[in-house]
Amino acid sequence: MKPQGHLEKAKAFEDRSKRWESDKDAPSVIEDIFDAIVHYTAYGINIKYGKDIDSHSKQKKFLRTNNEIVVFHAYENIEFLRMKSVYGGGWNGERIREARIHLEAIKKWLETIGE
């Protein structure tokens, strides 16, 4: 996928994550935030390094290998939060707020990259 396609998908998932009504929506919202992060990260890697990496496991490895520590930790944290929320219990709005913090860290990294 081209960088612009990743950016458009990321924005669409992020937009969808903003529409929730109760804590019961937390797993779906966090899944959307995770998907947004995967596409924002793919976009950032493509813009900064010229690599097209779609797989989230390959993205994590690439981030770690290229010393993108802040992004790597945000990515790792959202992945863990996703597993806890989608596959575990404790659905609540606090997890959504925490997921948004990780999303914002990724977006802040994108601001440093530019085009």
URTA-V490573 format. One record per residue. N is the residue number from 0. SS is DSSP state (helix for helix, strand for strand, loop for the rest). PHI is phi in degrees with one decimal (999 if undefined). NEAR is the number of other C-alpha atoms within 10 Angstrom. Layout:
N	SS	PHI	NEAR
N	SS	PHI	NEAR
//
This chain:
0	loop	999	12
1	loop	-75.4	10
2	helix	-53.3	18
3	helix	-62.7	13
4	helix	-63.6	13
5	helix	-63.2	22
6	helix	-63.2	17
7	helix	-64.1	15
8	helix	-64.8	18
9	helix	-58.1	24
10	helix	-64.2	18
11	helix	-65.7	14
12	helix	-64.3	19
13	helix	-63.1	22
14	helix	-60.4	13
15	helix	-63.7	15
16	helix	-69.2	22
17	loop	-83.5	13
18	loop	-103.8	10
19	loop	-145.4	13
20	loop	-112.3	8
21	loop	-148.7	10
22	helix	-60.7	15
23	helix	-63.9	13
24	helix	-82.3	16
25	helix	-52.8	25
26	helix	-58.9	24
27	helix	-68.6	17
28	helix	-64.4	27
29	helix	-66.7	27
30	helix	-62.5	22
31	helix	-64.4	21
32	helix	-64.1	27
33	helix	-59.6	26
34	helix	-61.3	20
35	helix	-62.1	26
36	helix	-63.5	31
37	helix	-59.0	26
38	helix	-75.3	27
39	helix	-62.2	25
40	helix	-66.3	28
41	helix	-58.9	25
42	helix	-61.2	28
43	helix	-62.7	27
44	helix	-62.5	21
45	helix	-65.0	19
46	helix	-67.9	17
47	helix	-79.2	13
48	helix	-115.0	11
49	loop	72.7	11
50	loop	-111.8	14
51	loop	-105.3	17
52	loop	-121.0	20
53	loop	-91.8	17
54	loop	-72.0	11
55	helix	-66.2	18
56	helix	-68.6	12
57	helix	-70.6	11
58	helix	-63.1	19
59	helix	-59.3	21
60	helix	-61.4	12
61	helix	-61.8	16
62	helix	-60.9	19
63	helix	-64.7	15
64	helix	-62.9	11
65	loop	-96.7	11
66	loop	59.4	11
67	loop	-90.0	13
68	helix	-64.0	13
69	helix	-60.9	15
70	helix	-68.0	23
71	helix	-57.3	20
72	helix	-67.8	17
73	helix	-61.5	19
74	helix	-63.9	25
75	helix	-62.9	15
76	helix	-66.1	16
77	helix	-69.1	23
78	helix	-63.9	20
79	helix	-65.7	11
80	helix	-61.8	22
81	helix	-61.7	24
82	helix	-61.0	15
83	helix	-63.2	15
84	helix	-84.4	21
85	helix	-80.0	16
86	helix	-103.4	10
87	loop	-111.6	11
88	loop	-103.9	10
89	loop	70.1	15
90	loop	-72.3	18
91	loop	-160.6	15
92	helix	-66.1	16
93	helix	-62.4	12
94	helix	-65.2	21
95	helix	-64.0	24
96	helix	-61.3	13
97	helix	-63.5	14
98	helix	-61.1	25
99	helix	-64.4	21
100	helix	-61.5	15
101	helix	-67.6	24
102	helix	-60.3	22
103	helix	-65.3	13
104	helix	-62.5	16
105	helix	-65.6	23
106	helix	-66.4	16
107	helix	-64.7	12
108	helix	-59.7	16
109	helix	-61.1	19
110	helix	-62.9	10
111	helix	-77.2	10
112	helix	-83.0	12
113	loop	67.7	9
114	loop	-123.1	8
//
